[in-house]
Amino acid sequence: QLKPENISGFASSFKEVVFVDLGANLSAIKEIKTALTIDHHQTEELGYFQANPMLYGVDGGSEISSSGVAYLVCSPESGVWGLESRVQSLEFRDPRLKTQDHYVELALVGALGDMQYPLEGMNRMIADQGIKAGRIEERIDLTLFGKHARSIRSMLLYADPYLPGITGNEELCKFIIESSGITEQQGTKWASYYDCPEEERKRLVSSLVRFLAEGGYGKLAKSLIGPVYLLPKLIPELREAQEFSTMLNACGRNGRFDLGMQLCFGNFTDEVANLLATHRKNLRDGIAFAISNMQDLGPFYLIDGRGAISENIIGVVCGMIYSTARHDKPIIGLANEEITSSELRVSITIPETGNPKPETIKISSRAAKPLVAAGVNLGAIMKECSLVVEGAGGGHRMAAGATIPKEKLEEFLAGVSHAIQKTSSV
């Protein structure tokens, strides 16, 4: 998280600074004359150089992520943003991008990680470039995580998205697999989804859809089938774009940026596998807590995860809960802001104020498309309501966040409640 008080340190410590996926709402960045901001969040003309689709009439919330913007900026297509001379002066453009296909996988993976699914607009254009280059394949299939990298039982047991009644229930997972006529163990190997013949895969999908539909989760059942993107040039562990995205997310949210960089260069290690297992356990625990403790506060649902859910995953938990909860109002999640190894550590000088760091709360929010269509704009609400209580926030219409002083929580939530009622026609 980039905070205004840190920006002067960057300005005095680096010749060139590139901010990626953050900075769209920090006017203090204009202090850094050589800075380039690559972002896709809601923004305004703030007096500094910014590559942001929102300034060009493209919805950064649904049509392109910062990974896609970075891909275009660092490619021959940078001219479409009016950035050609600026990019050349920074001298970071990769000469291997002459064919416009290298790293296209990362642009797609970033879009999926930002929940921009199905692909629309510029994401669709980038995916089509990858398909044409033979680096991306698109097919209709089961959308669960782990079809390549996990056994079928693990795929169901730790299912993403969360499957009510199935996720975490090993006996039921085993029953569904056996009733689908699938032999789990093939010699010494436990079969993955893609190890099974097509007919067995179809029976498994039918069993899952039927179980969820009969349990009242019809929308979730339908979402199990959809476009799946494969990356044939990469190693098997990274071959499915959604799985790749989840691994990167786990690395980032657990402060292991080094492992995330290795993944981007195509290197999968046991460390990543272990980190992913821990990340998934934390998510399962967080989801279980959220389901049991979600409060209906009228204009929105509240998940108070302070002391139970890490700030690093509260947003993910809110998003995953949306796959099983009602979509009639936004979800707001709370977590204690932590000082962890995931904080950016660089050699910069930050002026000392002499005052202790105040206790703060991390806010995450999610809203469904119908609510956004009705007028809800969480990015604007988080920004405006956090400023009132001397915090900071922003984001997209459907997903946004903020950081606020602990003692201002009630005032902040009252402001959010009023803003949602004022902007939504639901």
Secondary structure, DSSP 8 states (H G I E B T S, - for coil): ---GGGHHHHHHH-S--EEES--TT-GGGGGSTT-EEE--SS----SS-EE-GGGGT--TTTT--HHHHHHHHTSGGGGGGT-HHHHHHHT---GGGGGS-TTHHHHHHHHHHTT--S--HHHHHHHHHHHHTTS-EEEEEE--TTTTTSBHHHHHHT-SS--TTTTT-HHHHHHHHHHTT--SEETTEE-BGGGS-HHHHHHHHHHHHHHHHHTT-HHHHHHTEEEEEE-TTS-GGG-BHHHHHHHHHHHHHTT-HHHHHHHHTT---HHHHHHHHHHHHHHHHHHHHHHHH-EE-SSSEEEE-TTTS-TTTHHHHHHHHTTTS--SS-EEEEEE----TTS---S------SS----EEEEEEE--HHHHHTT--HHHHHHHHHHHTT-EEEE-SSEEEEEEEGGGHHHHHHHHHHHHHHH---
